[in-house]
Amino acid sequence: MTRKRVAVLISGRGSNMAAIARACASGSLPAQVAVVIADRTDAPGLALARDLGLATAIVPFGGAIGRQAAEHSLAQVLDAHRVDLIVLAGFMRILSPWFVGEWQGRIVNIHPSLLPKYRGLDTHARAIEAGDLVSGCSVHVVTEELDAGEVLGQVEVPIEPGDTPATLEQRVLAAEHRLYPQVLGEFVNR
């Protein structure tokens, strides 16, 4: 069977991208990272991707270029790398309805909460402030509505007494590194 070609989109350190790439390399995730694309030239994950032997590209979204032009550039990079599936891994941009429509059912994201709770940003602080006993992470299909697509998998992470958003984030991130490759493995075989 041909392995799906995956583009991993990042904005920051790329730790989830690395977990996915390592799972692909080990064969536990039956896919191939075709390209890692960052929206920022200074994204630390670009160097990590290169260290892992992965192709990289930069498609800036900020400044004068505008989202529509950026998304058209992104589409060209995806086509050039013959991508089957887009994996958002800390990609801090909201994709337009046009782009999501073009890739409908083929974009997945990981979100640091137990969706449908706490869509959007500041999830750890919001869970702590609400007095929740657990937080966690969710892998979901990307739709036009923010963090509202079909949930493909979740992991709960206990909120401990004295947790801060930073301490909770570290434990949730460790859970993300386990959950994302596992769920993607199931998703690519759908």
C-alpha positions as CSV (number, residue, x, y, z in Angstrom):
1,M,0.0,0.0,0.0
2,T,1.2,3.5,-0.9
3,R,2.0,5.6,2.2
4,K,0.1,8.9,2.4
5,R,2.1,12.0,1.8
6,V,1.7,14.4,4.7
7,A,2.5,18.1,5.0
8,V,3.0,19.3,8.6
9,L,2.3,23.0,9.1
10,I,4.1,24.7,12.1
11,S,4.5,28.1,13.6
12,G,6.9,27.3,16.5
13,R,9.1,24.7,18.0
14,G,7.8,21.8,16.0
15,S,7.7,19.2,18.8
16,N,4.5,17.6,17.5
17,M,6.0,17.6,14.0
18,A,9.0,15.7,15.3
19,A,6.8,13.1,17.1
20,I,5.0,12.6,13.8
21,A,8.1,12.4,11.7
22,R,9.7,9.9,14.1
23,A,6.5,7.7,14.0
24,C,6.6,7.8,10.2
25,A,10.3,6.8,10.2
26,S,9.7,3.9,12.6
27,G,6.8,2.6,10.6
28,S,4.3,3.0,13.5
29,L,2.6,5.7,11.4
30,P,2.0,4.5,7.8
31,A,2.7,7.8,6.2
32,Q,5.5,9.9,4.9
33,V,6.3,13.6,5.8
34,A,6.6,15.1,2.4
35,V,7.3,18.6,3.6
36,V,7.3,20.7,6.8
37,I,5.9,24.2,6.1
38,A,6.2,27.2,8.5
39,D,4.5,30.5,8.4
40,R,7.4,32.2,10.1
41,T,11.0,32.3,8.9
42,D,12.2,32.1,12.6
43,A,10.1,29.0,13.5
44,P,12.6,26.8,15.5
45,G,10.8,23.7,14.1
46,L,12.4,24.4,10.7
47,A,15.9,23.6,11.9
48,L,14.5,20.5,13.7
49,A,12.8,19.3,10.5
50,R,16.0,19.8,8.6
51,D,17.9,17.8,11.3
52,L,15.4,15.0,10.8
53,G,16.1,15.1,7.0
54,L,12.8,16.5,6.0
55,A,12.0,19.0,3.2
56,T,11.0,22.4,4.4
57,A,9.3,25.5,3.1
58,I,8.3,28.9,4.4
59,V,5.0,30.5,3.4
60,P,4.8,33.8,5.3
61,F,1.3,34.8,6.3
62,G,2.0,38.1,8.0
63,G,2.5,41.6,6.7
64,A,1.6,42.9,3.3
65,I,1.1,39.5,1.6
66,G,-2.4,38.9,3.0
67,R,-4.1,35.6,3.8
68,Q,-5.5,34.9,0.3
69,A,-2.1,35.3,-1.4
70,A,-0.4,33.2,1.4
71,E,-2.9,30.4,1.0
72,H,-2.5,30.4,-2.8
73,S,1.3,30.1,-2.2
74,L,0.7,27.4,0.4
75,A,-1.5,25.5,-2.2
76,Q,1.4,25.6,-4.7
77,V,3.8,24.2,-2.2
78,L,1.4,21.4,-1.3
79,D,0.9,20.6,-5.0
80,A,4.6,20.6,-5.7
81,H,5.1,18.0,-2.9
82,R,2.1,15.9,-4.0
83,V,0.6,16.1,-0.5
84,D,-2.4,13.9,0.4
85,L,-3.1,15.2,4.0
86,I,-2.4,18.4,5.9
87,V,-1.4,18.1,9.5
88,L,-1.6,21.2,11.6
89,A,1.0,21.0,14.5
90,G,1.1,24.3,16.3
91,F,0.2,26.2,13.2
92,M,-1.2,29.5,14.6
93,R,-3.2,30.7,11.6
94,I,-6.8,30.3,10.9
95,L,-7.3,28.9,7.4
96,S,-10.0,30.5,5.2
97,P,-13.2,28.8,4.2
98,W,-11.9,28.6,0.6
99,F,-8.7,26.7,1.7
100,V,-10.5,24.4,4.1
101,G,-13.1,23.7,1.3
102,E,-10.3,22.8,-1.2
103,W,-8.9,20.3,1.4
104,Q,-12.2,19.2,3.0
105,G,-11.8,16.2,5.1
106,R,-8.0,16.2,4.6
107,I,-6.8,18.6,7.2
108,V,-6.4,17.6,10.9
109,N,-5.3,19.6,13.9
110,I,-4.4,19.0,17.5
111,H,-5.9,21.2,20.1
112,P,-4.8,21.5,23.8
113,S,-8.3,21.0,25.4
114,L,-11.0,18.3,25.5
115,L,-13.1,19.7,22.7
116,P,-15.8,21.0,22.6
117,K,-14.5,22.7,25.7
118,Y,-12.2,25.7,25.3
119,R,-12.0,26.3,21.6
120,G,-9.4,28.9,20.6
121,L,-6.5,30.2,22.7
122,D,-5.5,30.2,26.4
123,T,-7.0,26.8,27.0
124,H,-4.8,25.9,30.0
125,A,-5.6,29.1,31.9
126,R,-9.3,28.8,31.1
127,A,-9.4,25.2,32.4
128,I,-7.6,26.1,35.6
129,E,-9.8,29.2,36.2
130,A,-12.9,27.1,35.7
131,G,-11.9,24.7,38.4
132,D,-11.8,21.7,36.0
133,L,-10.2,18.5,37.4
134,V,-9.0,17.4,34.0
135,S,-7.7,19.0,30.8
136,G,-6.2,17.2,27.9
137,C,-5.9,17.3,24.1
138,S,-8.0,16.5,21.1
139,V,-7.2,15.6,17.5
140,H,-9.9,16.8,15.1
141,V,-10.8,17.3,11.5
142,V,-10.5,21.0,10.5
143,T,-13.7,22.6,9.3
144,E,-14.6,26.2,8.6
145,E,-15.7,26.7,12.2
146,L,-12.7,27.0,14.6
147,D,-11.9,23.8,16.6
148,A,-15.4,22.4,15.7
149,G,-14.7,19.4,13.4
150,E,-15.1,15.7,14.1
151,V,-13.0,14.7,17.1
152,L,-10.8,11.7,16.1
153,G,-9.2,11.1,19.5
154,Q,-8.6,12.6,23.0
155,V,-6.5,12.1,26.0
156,E,-7.3,13.4,29.5
157,V,-4.6,15.0,31.6
158,P,-5.3,15.6,35.3
159,I,-5.1,19.2,36.6
160,E,-3.0,19.0,39.7
161,P,-3.3,21.3,42.8
162,G,-1.0,24.3,42.2
163,D,-0.9,23.9,38.4
164,T,-0.2,26.9,36.4
165,P,-0.9,27.3,32.7
166,A,2.8,26.6,32.0
167,T,3.0,23.4,34.1
168,L,-0.3,22.1,32.7
169,E,0.9,22.9,29.1
170,Q,4.0,20.7,29.6
171,R,2.0,17.7,30.6
172,V,-0.6,18.2,27.9
173,L,2.1,18.6,25.3
174,A,3.6,15.2,26.3
175,A,0.2,13.7,25.9
176,E,-0.1,15.3,22.4
177,H,3.2,13.7,21.3
178,R,1.7,10.3,22.0
179,L,-1.9,10.9,20.8
180,Y,-1.2,12.7,17.5
181,P,0.8,9.9,15.7
182,Q,-1.6,7.3,17.0
183,V,-4.7,9.0,15.7
184,L,-3.0,9.9,12.4
185,G,-2.2,6.2,12.0
186,E,-5.9,5.4,12.2
187,F,-6.9,8.4,10.1
188,V,-4.6,7.7,7.1
189,N,-6.1,4.2,6.8
190,R,-9.8,5.4,6.6
